[in-house]
Amino acid sequence: MRLENDLKLDYSDVLIRPKRSTLGSRKNVELERKFAFRNYEAAFEHNSWEEYHYRGIPIMASNMDGVGTMAVAEKLASMGLFSCLVKTHSEEALVEFFDNGPDYLTDYVAVSIGISDQDLIHFEAVYDRLQTDIKYVCIDVANGYSERFVDFVKDFRNQFPHVVIIAGNVVTGEMTEELILNGVDIVKVGIGPGSVCTTRIQTGVGYPQLSAVIECADAAHGLGGHIIADGGCTSSGDVAKAFAAGADFVMLGGMLAGTDQGGGEVITRLFETGELDAKQRTLADGQTEWTWTGHKVEERKFVKFYGMSSETANDKHFGGLKDYRSSEGRTVLVDYKGDVKKVVQEILGGIRSACTYAGAEKLKHLPKCATFVRCSDTHTRVFESKTIGK
């Protein structure tokens, strides 16, 4: 047994210190990033971006049910944001999506797979039919430390040199380097930080997400690779902290769940507001009499959201939990949020504001401009449960 005494931090442990800035307005902040990928051979020209392989706002929708849907992907792509589709889309559905959708989908959508033989066969079939319409693949496993995973990635790179490989998840610099040296272009960073992930509870394994992003970004950038901060963001402030810590992309699950494009049944629940309800009547002498009838009740709308290692997901996609597994995800109700565009605008507004506070004219400057301040609490919560609007 070995004990590391170095302090590791999460998003809730820090704030970004404000600095003097020449920016007149947050609307002047440039959020678009341009990336060239280390291991990707751009044999086919998808765009006219010259030396850049990617250009867009580097927010990613997670490959989860209710988030990595085709409707979300098409909406986000139209705004210059990225999506990793959930693994369970069929070959026919993927072909139809890329064939019939706008041309720009190619540059903002990844097909997701695991590392089984069947996953590879599935991708080969889709790629054979679509060829240049498939530019990105997300090779996604819960534990990116297995030898089998690294071997799969290495073989995949040799077989598909013209595909950008997103792969993970890992949380340490040495494994980030291992993946990049074996053909990965963008490494997914995060084990257990997600809002509906219970891996840390079930296994005791994980790594505080802010420190993981800092350390993995340092390792990746030294080799010309890139990383995704995957999980742990509960607000636009957390997304800003992830970018400030060196993340090239930030992947969101719960923050993008509950939208129209995410699908899922909208569930209505009744809640007591804490406000008294009353009836009024006028007496014969003209006076008003009030009769208190109890607390007011209001309707609130929710959508079911669950982790992809949860019992719910296993029941839906894999015929239930295998007898050698436990559920490593929870099932919750998230607030119904309407159009995903509205959610994205709220997030991007917060990031722009963070950049103005830190003096970063462009998102890519934020890591150089940002100074983190350690704190025991980040904000006051006294009225959080009583908020009636933004």
N, C-alpha and C positions, 0 to 999 in steps of 0.2 A: 504493500500500500504506500502511496505517495501523496503528500498534501501540498497543494500550491497555495501560498499565502498572499499572492498578489490579489488586490481588490478588483473584482469584475463588476461592471455596471450595466444597468438596464436603462431604457428610455426614461423611466420614472425617477432615476437617480440624478438627473442633470437638467440644467436649463442652458440655453444659448445666451451668452452675455451680449447685451446691446453695445453697439459702437457708433461713433459718428459716421455719417454717410452723406454722400453727395446726391443720392437718389431723391428726386422730387416726388415720386409717386411709385406705388407698387406696380402700377400698370407698365412701368418701364423695365421691369425685371424680365429677362429672357429665360424661359424655362426649357426651351428646346436644347437637346444635346445631340452631338454627332459622334459616332463611334466607328472605328475600324476594328475588326475582330482578328485576333492573332492566328487562329488555326483554320479559319474559314477560307476556302478557295473560291473566290467569286468568278467562277468560269462563265456564269450566265449573268448578263446585265439586267437587273430588275429596276434600275433607276438611273438617273443622271447625276448622281451625287459624287461623281469622280472617286476620290480616294476613300470616301466614307461608305460603310456598309449599312449604317443605321442612322436615321435622323428622326427625332420625335421627342415627345415629353416622356421621360423614362419612368412612368408609373405603369405597373403591370397588374392585371386581374389574375388572381390565383386560379390554378386548375382544380377547382372545387365545384361540386354541385351548387347551383344557385349563383355562381360567380363566373366560372369558366364556360359560360354558355355561348352559343354562336350569336345570339342576339346582343349580348354584352360586347362580344368581340367586335361585331360590326359597328356598333355605336361608338365604342372607344376608338377604333381605328379611324373613324371619320373625324375624330378630335385629335389624332396624332398620338394616342396612347396605345399600349401594348396589351395583349391577352395571351395567356396559356390556356388552351382549351382543356376541359376535363378529359381524362383518359378514355371514358366510356363511349365516346361518339363512334358510330359505326363507320365502316369504309365508305358505304354509299352516302351517308350524311356528310362526311368530310369532302368527298369528291364534289358533291352537289354544292356545298358551301363555297368552296374555292372556285369552282367552275362558273357558278352563277352570280357570285358576289362581285363587288367592285374590285378593280385591279389592285388597289392599294392594300387589300387584305394580306397579300403576300408579305408585305414589309412590316406588319404589325400583329401577326398571329402565329403562334407556335402550336404544332400538333404534339400532344403529350403521350408518352408511353412509359411502361415499366421496363424491366430487364428480363422478362421471361421469353422463351422461344416464340410463344404466341404473339407477344408484343412486337417482336422484330418482324415476324411474318405479316402482321397487321400493317406496320409502317411500310414495309416493302411494297405491299399491294397498293397502298395509297400513293406512294411516291412513284411507282411505275405508271400509274394512271395520270398523275398531275405533273410530275417532273419539276419544271422551273416554278410552278405555283407553290411549291413547298420550300421555303427558305429556312424555317426555324423548326427545331424539335426540342422538346423539354423531356429529358430523361429523368424521371422523378421516382425516387425511393425514399423511404423514411430514414434509412441508415446508409449514408454515403461512405461509410468506412469499410465496407466489405470488399474483399479481393475480387469477388465476382462482379461487383458493380464497376470497379476500375477496368477490369478486363473487357466488360461489355462496352464501356465507353471507348476504349482503345480500338476494339474491333469495329465499332460503329463508325468512328472517324475514318478508318481505312476504307470502309465500304461506301461512305457518303461524304466525300471531301467537300462537296458543294452545299452542305447544310450547316447552318450555325447551330452549335450544340449548347443548349442550356442544361445543366445537370447539377444534382445535389440530392439530399441536403447534407452540408457539413458545417462545422463551426470553428475550425482551427486553421491556422495559417499553413501548416505542413500539408494538410489534406487538400486545401485549396490549390497549393502548388502542384501536388500530385495529379489532380484532375486536369489542370491546365496543361501540364507537360504531356498528358496522355490524350490531348485533343479537344478538351472542353474550352469553349469561348467565354461563357458566362456561368459562374458558379453560384448556385443557390445556397444562401447562408441562413441557417436557423434550425435548431432542434428544440422543439417544445414551447416556443414563445406564443403560438397562435391562440386566439381567443377560445377556440373550440377544440384545442389539442390538450390531451391529458398525459402525454408521454412522460413529462417530468414527475407526475404523480404516480403513474403506474410503474416506472422504471428507475426513477431517481437520476436519470441522465439528462443533461442539457448544458447550456452555457448562456449567461446573461447576454441578451441580444446586442446591446450597444457595443460591448467589448468584442463580441464575435465579429461584428461588422468592421470595427476599427482594425482588428488584427488580420482578418481575411482580406480586407481591401488593401492593406499594406502588402500582403503576400502576393495578391493577384496583380496589382499595379506594377510591382517589381519585375514581373514576367510579361507585361503587356496584356494581361487578361482583365476580366471584369467580374463584378459580383452583383448579386441581387440580395438586398435585405428582405428576407422572406419571413413575415410574421411579427407580431408584437406591437404593431401600430394601432392605437385606439383613437387617434386624433390627427389632424393635419400637423399639429406641433410635433408629434412623434415622427411623422414622415419627414419633416424638415430636419429633425435630429439625425435620422438615418442618412440623409444626403450629406449633412454636415460631417458625419462620421466617416464618409468616404464611399458610401454605396453609389454604384453607377445606376442601378435600378432599385425601386422599392415595390415589392409585391404585396397586394392587399387582398384579404379575404373578407373578414367580418365587416370592414368599413364599406365594402361594395355589395354586401349581401342585402337582400330585402327589396331589391328594385324591380321594376316592371320587366326589364330585360332578363333578369335572373330567373324568372319563372317561379314556380312554387305557388301553392295555395295561399291566398290572403286570408288569415284567420282573425276573426273579430272577438275581442274580449271586453267585458264590462268591468269598470273600475270605479270605486268610490273616490271622489275628488278631495274629500275633506271639507268641502264647502257645504253649508246647510242649504237645503231646499225649503221653500215656503210657499204657501198659498195666501193670496190677499183677497179680502172682501170688504165692501163698504157697508157700515152699519146705518141704521135708520137716522141717527143723529149726524150723519156725515163723516163720522170718524172711520179710520181704517183699522181693520183687525188683521193680524198676521197669524197664520197657523203653521207651525214648523212641522214638516212632514218627513224629515230625515236628511241624510246626506245625498248630494247630487251624484248621479252616476253618469259616466261618459263612456263612449265606445273608443277603443284603441285598436289599430290594425297591426298585425304581425305576420311574419313569414318564417317558416321553419328553416333553420340553418344547422348544419352538422359537420363535424370533422370527417375527413375521408378515411380515417381509421376507426370510426365510431361503429357501434352496433347497427345503427340506422343505415349507414353506407354499405356495410357488409351484407345486411339483409337485402338491400336494394340491388346490389351489383354482383355479389359473389355467393349467393345462396346461404348467407349467414356466417357467423364467426366459426372458424375452424377450431377444433378442440384443443389445439396447441397455442391458441392466441387469446389475448384479452382485448377488450375495447380500449383504444387509446385516443378516443375522441368523445366529445359530449354533443348532445342534441339540445338546441335552445330555440327560443323565439326571439327574432330580432324585429325591431320596428320596421314597418312597411315604409319605404322611402320614396316611392314613385319613380320618376325617370332617373336613370343613372347619370344623365348629364348634369342634373342639379347637384347630385352628390359630388361629382368630379369638380364642378365649379367651386364648391365649398372647400374642397381639399386644396385645389390649386391657388385659391385666394389666400389660404393660410400659409402656403409655401412662399408665395410672393411677398407676403408681409414679413415672414421670417428673414428673407433675403434683404429686405430694406433695413430691418433692425441690425443685421450683421454687416451691412455695407457691401453686399454682394450684388453687383449689377447683373450677373448671370448665374444661373444655378450651378454651373460648373466651377464658379469661383467660391461657392459656399464653404467647402472644406478648408480652403486657405484663409477665409475670413473669420470662420467660426472659432470661438473659444467656449468650451463647456465649463459651467460652474456646477460643482457638486452640491447637492442640497438634500435635505431630509424630506421635503415635500415640495411639489411643484405648483400647486394651486389650492385655493380655498374651495371647499366642497359644501358649504353650508346650505346653499340654495340649489344644488344639483338636482335633487328630486322634485323641486317645485317650479322648475323652469317651464314656461308655457309657450316659448317660441325662441327663435334665434335672436 
